[in-house]
Amino acid sequence: MCARGAFQAWMPRAAALVVAAAFHAARKAAKRSLSPGECVVAIAEHFIEVWKPLVTQRNTLQARIRQRDRHLCQVRGCSRPAVHAHHIKPRAQGGSDDEWNLVSLCAAHHLRGIHSGLLRVTGTAPDLLRWKVIGREGAFVRLAEPGAGSRPPSPGASVVRALSPD
């Protein structure tokens, strides 16, 4: 849409015919001349009016897991919203889709932590989870308990206080 009120979009001819018919229907329903912008708004409002009552929140397994975990990442100390449900024991290794085998994670902990091999979770959800941080060399990194230790870390060392060891 430009200042002159011209609406220009590149699309296949069949799509252009559908858009033109929708604009015609919007103008007919309004019983007056509408600008292309007003037509787009009218079409969008009609779409929402028709479809919103029919769209319900899907009750998927992942949605139930995220709801159980209050829609928060379950990595200790993380407050980001959970967007994924992760299998604690992968299905490829005999894990199931049972709720005790699924945990809610934010995208960063799931993709960059778990699937990059830097973070591991074992146990059963939601209350008996054990987290491990794996160092770049593949060895388990011993973590400080939250609030433990008064000695400052050595230069270049990373201290993770959000997770606890086994």
C-alpha positions in Angstrom: 0.0 0.0 0.0 1.4 3.3 -0.9 0.4 6.9 -0.2 -1.6 7.0 -3.3 -3.7 4.1 -2.0 -2.4 1.7 -4.7 -2.2 -1.9 -3.6 0.3 -3.9 -5.4 1.4 -7.5 -4.7 2.9 -10.2 -7.0 1.1 -13.5 -6.9 -0.1 -16.3 -9.3 -3.1 -15.4 -11.4 -5.3 -17.8 -9.6 -4.4 -16.2 -6.2 -5.0 -12.7 -7.7 -8.5 -13.7 -8.8 -9.3 -15.0 -5.3 -8.0 -11.7 -3.7 -10.0 -9.6 -6.2 -13.1 -11.7 -5.4 -12.5 -11.2 -1.6 -12.1 -7.5 -2.1 -15.4 -7.4 -4.1 -17.1 -9.4 -1.3 -15.8 -7.0 1.4 -17.0 -4.0 -0.5 -20.4 -5.6 -1.1 -20.8 -6.5 2.6 -19.8 -3.0 3.7 -22.3 -1.6 1.1 -19.8 1.1 0.2 -16.5 1.7 -1.5 -13.5 0.5 0.5 -9.9 1.2 -0.1 -7.7 -1.8 -0.6 -6.4 -1.4 3.0 -9.9 -1.4 4.4 -10.7 -4.5 2.3 -7.7 -6.3 3.9 -8.8 -5.3 7.4 -12.4 -6.4 6.7 -11.3 -9.7 5.3 -9.0 -10.3 8.3 -11.8 -9.4 10.8 -14.2 -11.7 9.0 -11.7 -14.5 9.1 -11.1 -14.1 12.8 -14.9 -13.8 13.5 -15.6 -17.1 11.6 -12.7 -19.2 12.7 -11.9 -18.1 16.3 -14.8 -20.0 17.9 -13.7 -23.1 16.0 -10.1 -23.0 17.1 -9.6 -24.6 20.5 -6.4 -25.2 22.4 -5.1 -28.6 21.3 -4.8 -31.1 24.1 -1.5 -32.6 22.9 0.9 -34.6 25.1 3.4 -31.8 24.8 0.8 -29.2 25.9 -0.1 -31.3 28.9 3.6 -31.7 29.9 4.2 -27.9 29.6 1.1 -27.2 31.6 2.2 -29.7 34.3 5.5 -27.9 34.5 3.8 -24.4 34.7 5.1 -23.5 31.2 8.6 -23.0 32.6 11.9 -24.6 31.7 12.6 -27.3 34.4 16.4 -26.8 34.4 17.0 -25.6 38.0 17.4 -21.8 38.1 16.0 -21.2 34.6 13.0 -18.9 34.4 12.5 -19.0 30.6 9.2 -20.2 29.1 9.2 -23.9 28.1 8.6 -24.4 24.5 9.6 -28.1 24.1 8.8 -31.3 25.9 12.0 -33.5 25.9 12.1 -37.3 26.4 14.3 -38.1 29.3 15.0 -41.5 28.0 14.9 -41.2 24.2 12.3 -43.3 22.3 15.1 -44.7 20.2 16.6 -46.2 23.3 13.4 -47.7 24.5 11.9 -44.6 26.2 8.2 -44.1 26.2 5.8 -41.2 25.7 4.6 -41.6 29.4 4.4 -38.3 31.3 7.2 -39.3 33.7 9.6 -39.6 30.8 9.0 -36.0 29.5 10.2 -32.7 30.8 9.6 -29.1 29.7 12.6 -27.2 28.5 13.3 -23.8 27.0 14.7 -23.8 23.5 18.3 -22.9 24.7 18.5 -25.7 27.2 16.9 -28.2 24.9 18.8 -27.5 21.6 22.1 -26.1 22.9 22.3 -28.0 26.1 20.7 -31.4 25.7 21.1 -32.0 21.9 24.6 -30.5 21.9 25.6 -33.0 24.5 26.5 -30.4 27.2 23.5 -31.2 29.5 22.0 -34.5 30.5 18.9 -35.2 32.4 18.0 -38.5 34.1 15.3 -39.7 36.5 11.6 -39.3 36.4 9.5 -36.2 35.9 8.4 -34.0 37.4 10.0 -34.4 40.8 12.9 -36.8 40.5 15.1 -35.2 37.8 18.9 -35.3 38.0 20.9 -32.9 35.8 24.5 -33.2 34.7 26.6 -30.7 32.9 29.1 -32.2 30.5 32.4 -30.3 29.8 33.7 -29.7 26.3 36.0 -32.7 26.7 33.1 -34.9 27.5 33.7 -35.3 31.2 31.1 -34.6 33.9 31.5 -31.1 35.4 31.0 -31.1 39.2 28.6 -28.3 40.1 28.4 -26.3 43.2 25.2 -26.5 45.2 23.4 -23.1 45.1 25.0 -20.9 47.8 27.8 -23.4 48.5 31.4 -22.5 48.6 32.9 -19.1 49.6 36.0 -19.4 47.4 35.8 -17.3 44.2 36.4 -19.2 41.0 39.7 -19.1 39.3 40.1 -16.8 36.3 38.6 -18.3 33.2 36.6 -20.9 35.1 32.9 -21.0 34.7 30.7 -21.6 37.7 27.3 -23.0 37.2 25.1 -22.7 40.3 21.7 -23.3 38.6 22.1 -27.1 38.4 22.9 -29.6 41.1 25.0 -32.8 40.7 23.6 -36.4 41.2 
